[in-house]
């Protein structure tokens, strides 16, 4: 069971890191080249989505590490 959880955690982490690197390495230069209104709105939406996923993962990790932190 531990091996399956570890594999899923590492898989999720690697997919998140790959998407982050691709977004910043490929997406930002493409946005700076074209810079149209639609591209800027799409980039803002993508950034907000990335930010929400990042915060959600951080909250999930904290709640998993300390499951009784919020309960009284």
N, CA and C atoms as an extended XYZ file, in Angstrom:
216
Properties=species:S:1:pos:R:3:atomname:S:1:resname:S:1:resid:I:1 pbc="F F F"
N         0.819       -1.192        0.000 N   UNK     1
C         0.000        0.000        0.000 CA  UNK     1
C         0.864        1.258        0.000 C   UNK     1
N         1.962        1.215        0.760 N   UNK     2
C         2.856        2.364        0.813 CA  UNK     2
C         3.475        2.659       -0.553 C   UNK     2
N         3.816        1.602       -1.291 N   UNK     3
C         4.434        1.795       -2.607 CA  UNK     3
C         3.466        2.451       -3.584 C   UNK     3
N         2.197        2.104       -3.500 N   UNK     4
C         1.206        2.701       -4.391 CA  UNK     4
C         1.039        4.183       -4.069 C   UNK     4
N         0.940        4.517       -2.774 N   UNK     5
C         0.802        5.926       -2.383 CA  UNK     5
C         2.027        6.732       -2.790 C   UNK     5
N         3.203        6.163       -2.577 N   UNK     6
C         4.436        6.856       -2.955 CA  UNK     6
C         4.493        7.073       -4.457 C   UNK     6
N         4.104        6.071       -5.230 N   UNK     7
C         4.100        6.195       -6.681 CA  UNK     7
C         3.135        7.275       -7.138 C   UNK     7
N         1.948        7.323       -6.552 N   UNK     8
C         0.974        8.340       -6.931 CA  UNK     8
C         1.434        9.738       -6.538 C   UNK     8
N         2.056        9.861       -5.386 N   UNK     9
C         2.576       11.165       -4.964 CA  UNK     9
C         3.677       11.630       -5.905 C   UNK     9
N         4.609       10.756       -6.226 N   UNK    10
C         5.697       11.126       -7.133 CA  UNK    10
C         5.186       11.417       -8.537 C   UNK    10
N         4.199       10.671       -8.991 N   UNK    11
C         3.616       10.928      -10.303 CA  UNK    11
C         2.921       12.284      -10.340 C   UNK    11
N         2.136       12.569       -9.327 N   UNK    12
C         1.455       13.861       -9.263 CA  UNK    12
C         2.428       15.016       -9.165 C   UNK    12
N         3.473       14.844       -8.367 N   UNK    13
C         4.488       15.889       -8.224 CA  UNK    13
C         5.230       16.123       -9.532 C   UNK    13
N         5.571       15.052      -10.233 N   UNK    14
C         6.297       15.228      -11.494 CA  UNK    14
C         5.408       15.871      -12.563 C   UNK    14
N         4.131       15.499      -12.621 N   UNK    15
C         3.220       16.127      -13.586 CA  UNK    15
C         3.047       17.608      -13.264 C   UNK    15
N         2.906       17.941      -11.978 N   UNK    16
C         2.766       19.342      -11.570 CA  UNK    16
C         4.022       20.141      -11.931 C   UNK    16
N         5.191       19.594      -11.656 N   UNK    17
C         6.432       20.308      -11.964 CA  UNK    17
C         6.640       20.463      -13.465 C   UNK    17
N         6.316       19.438      -14.230 N   UNK    18
C         6.462       19.523      -15.686 CA  UNK    18
C         5.521       20.586      -16.240 C   UNK    18
N         4.272       20.595      -15.765 N   UNK    19
C         3.318       21.611      -16.239 CA  UNK    19
C         3.747       23.013      -15.830 C   UNK    19
N         4.321       23.149      -14.648 N   UNK    20
C         4.797       24.456      -14.200 CA  UNK    20
C         5.950       24.942      -15.066 C   UNK    20
N         6.909       24.079      -15.325 N   UNK    21
C         8.060       24.471      -16.140 CA  UNK    21
C         7.633       24.795      -17.561 C   UNK    21
N         6.771       23.969      -18.140 N   UNK    22
C         6.303       24.230      -19.500 CA  UNK    22
C         5.526       25.539      -19.551 C   UNK    22
N         4.713       25.790      -18.550 N   UNK    23
C         3.939       27.027      -18.522 CA  UNK    23
C         4.813       28.259      -18.467 C   UNK    23
N         5.872       28.204      -17.668 N   UNK    24
C         6.733       29.371      -17.540 CA  UNK    24
C         7.754       29.494      -18.670 C   UNK    24
N         8.236       28.372      -19.185 N   UNK    25
C         9.263       28.418      -20.233 CA  UNK    25
C         8.647       28.641      -21.614 C   UNK    25
N         7.515       28.023      -21.877 N   UNK    26
C         6.887       28.137      -23.187 CA  UNK    26
C         5.818       29.225      -23.204 C   UNK    26
N         5.016       29.303      -22.154 N   UNK    27
C         3.875       30.201      -22.146 CA  UNK    27
C         4.229       31.668      -22.040 C   UNK    27
N         5.135       32.007      -21.166 N   UNK    28
C         5.459       33.425      -20.959 CA  UNK    28
C         6.141       34.043      -22.179 C   UNK    28
N         7.139       33.397      -22.790 N   UNK    29
C         7.702       34.004      -24.009 CA  UNK    29
C         6.682       34.132      -25.144 C   UNK    29
N         5.790       33.161      -25.272 N   UNK    30
C         4.754       33.262      -26.311 CA  UNK    30
C         3.802       34.410      -26.009 C   UNK    30
N         3.514       34.629      -24.749 N   UNK    31
C         2.649       35.743      -24.372 CA  UNK    31
C         3.328       37.078      -24.654 C   UNK    31
N         4.607       37.158      -24.388 N   UNK    32
C         5.328       38.409      -24.618 CA  UNK    32
C         5.484       38.707      -26.105 C   UNK    32
N         5.537       37.674      -26.943 N   UNK    33
C         5.650       37.891      -28.385 CA  UNK    33
C         4.364       38.456      -28.973 C   UNK    33
N         3.235       37.829      -28.655 N   UNK    34
C         1.986       38.256      -29.286 CA  UNK    34
C         1.327       39.371      -28.483 C   UNK    34
N         1.043       39.117      -27.213 N   UNK    35
C         0.513       40.145      -26.332 CA  UNK    35
C        -0.864       40.671      -26.674 C   UNK    35
N        -1.676       39.897      -27.392 N   UNK    36
C        -3.033       40.341      -27.694 CA  UNK    36
C        -3.929       40.223      -26.470 C   UNK    36
N        -5.098       40.809      -26.563 N   UNK    37
C        -6.016       40.811      -25.423 CA  UNK    37
C        -6.461       39.408      -25.051 C   UNK    37
N        -6.784       38.594      -26.030 N   UNK    38
C        -7.234       37.230      -25.757 CA  UNK    38
C        -6.129       36.407      -25.104 C   UNK    38
N        -4.890       36.606      -25.550 N   UNK    39
C        -3.775       35.866      -24.972 CA  UNK    39
C        -3.527       36.284      -23.530 C   UNK    39
N        -3.669       37.566      -23.254 N   UNK    40
C        -3.446       38.055      -21.890 CA  UNK    40
C        -4.534       37.522      -20.959 C   UNK    40
N        -5.772       37.486      -21.411 N   UNK    41
C        -6.862       36.948      -20.592 CA  UNK    41
C        -6.651       35.450      -20.353 C   UNK    41
N        -6.239       34.710      -21.375 N   UNK    42
C        -5.975       33.285      -21.227 CA  UNK    42
C        -4.803       33.045      -20.276 C   UNK    42
N        -3.762       33.880      -20.369 N   UNK    43
C        -2.618       33.733      -19.482 CA  UNK    43
C        -3.011       34.023      -18.037 C   UNK    43
N        -3.855       35.025      -17.830 N   UNK    44
C        -4.324       35.332      -16.486 CA  UNK    44
C        -5.148       34.177      -15.924 C   UNK    44
N        -6.020       33.608      -16.750 N   UNK    45
C        -6.799       32.447      -16.319 CA  UNK    45
C        -5.920       31.254      -15.993 C   UNK    45
N        -4.910       31.027      -16.810 N   UNK    46
C        -3.972       29.938      -16.545 CA  UNK    46
C        -3.185       30.154      -15.280 C   UNK    46
N        -2.772       31.392      -15.036 N   UNK    47
C        -2.019       31.696      -13.823 CA  UNK    47
C        -2.887       31.518      -12.584 C   UNK    47
N        -4.128       31.962      -12.643 N   UNK    48
C        -5.031       31.795      -11.501 CA  UNK    48
C        -5.296       30.314      -11.244 C   UNK    48
N        -5.471       29.538      -12.311 N   UNK    49
C        -5.664       28.095      -12.155 CA  UNK    49
C        -4.451       27.452      -11.508 C   UNK    49
N        -3.254       27.817      -11.964 N   UNK    50
C        -2.019       27.284      -11.392 CA  UNK    50
C        -1.895       27.677       -9.923 C   UNK    50
N        -2.250       28.911       -9.603 N   UNK    51
C        -2.176       29.380       -8.228 CA  UNK    51
C        -3.147       28.618       -7.329 C   UNK    51
N        -4.374       28.399       -7.793 N   UNK    52
C        -5.345       27.653       -7.002 CA  UNK    52
C        -4.913       26.204       -6.790 C   UNK    52
N        -4.353       25.588       -7.814 N   UNK    53
C        -3.859       24.219       -7.676 CA  UNK    53
C        -2.705       24.171       -6.687 C   UNK    53
N        -1.805       25.148       -6.745 N   UNK    54
C        -0.672       25.185       -5.822 CA  UNK    54
C        -1.139       25.338       -4.377 C   UNK    54
N        -2.044       26.283       -4.133 N   UNK    55
C        -2.556       26.470       -2.778 CA  UNK    55
C        -3.340       25.255       -2.309 C   UNK    55
N        -4.110       24.656       -3.193 N   UNK    56
C        -4.857       23.454       -2.836 CA  UNK    56
C        -3.952       22.304       -2.452 C   UNK    56
N        -2.852       22.129       -3.201 N   UNK    57
C        -1.897       21.084       -2.843 CA  UNK    57
C        -1.233       21.371       -1.514 C   UNK    57
N        -0.878       22.630       -1.254 N   UNK    58
C        -0.250       22.982        0.018 CA  UNK    58
C        -1.205       22.728        1.181 C   UNK    58
N        -2.465       23.098        1.022 N   UNK    59
C        -3.440       22.857        2.084 CA  UNK    59
C        -3.651       21.364        2.287 C   UNK    59
N        -3.704       20.611        1.202 N   UNK    60
C        -3.868       19.160        1.314 CA  UNK    60
C        -2.686       18.530        2.051 C   UNK    60
N        -1.483       18.959        1.739 N   UNK    61
C        -0.298       18.413        2.403 CA  UNK    61
C        -0.315       18.759        3.889 C   UNK    61
N        -0.672       19.986        4.232 N   UNK    62
C        -0.720       20.388        5.634 CA  UNK    62
C        -1.806       19.621        6.381 C   UNK    62
N        -2.981       19.480        5.794 N   UNK    63
C        -4.061       18.761        6.458 CA  UNK    63
C        -3.744       17.269        6.587 C   UNK    63
N        -3.010       16.705        5.642 N   UNK    64
C        -2.634       15.304        5.731 CA  UNK    64
C        -1.581       15.094        6.815 C   UNK    64
N        -0.660       16.030        6.929 N   UNK    65
C         0.398       15.896        7.925 CA  UNK    65
C        -0.140       16.120        9.338 C   UNK    65
N        -1.100       17.023        9.489 N   UNK    66
C        -1.670       17.331       10.791 CA  UNK    66
C        -3.197       17.258       10.699 C   UNK    66
N        -3.766       16.060       10.715 N   UNK    67
C        -5.217       15.938       10.509 CA  UNK    67
C        -6.065       16.528       11.637 C   UNK    67
N        -5.508       16.700       12.820 N   UNK    68
C        -6.289       17.238       13.943 CA  UNK    68
C        -6.056       18.720       14.164 C   UNK    68
N        -5.382       19.394       13.262 N   UNK    69
C        -5.063       20.804       13.468 CA  UNK    69
C        -6.313       21.677       13.457 C   UNK    69
N        -7.298       21.357       12.632 N   UNK    70
C        -8.486       22.194       12.544 CA  UNK    70
C        -9.616       21.750       13.453 C   UNK    70
N        -9.571       20.521       13.951 N   UNK    71
C       -10.654       19.984       14.786 CA  UNK    71
C       -10.432       20.384       16.244 C   UNK    71
N       -11.554       20.535       16.959 N   UNK    72
C       -11.448       20.867       18.396 CA  UNK    72
C       -12.170       19.844       19.210 C   UNK    72
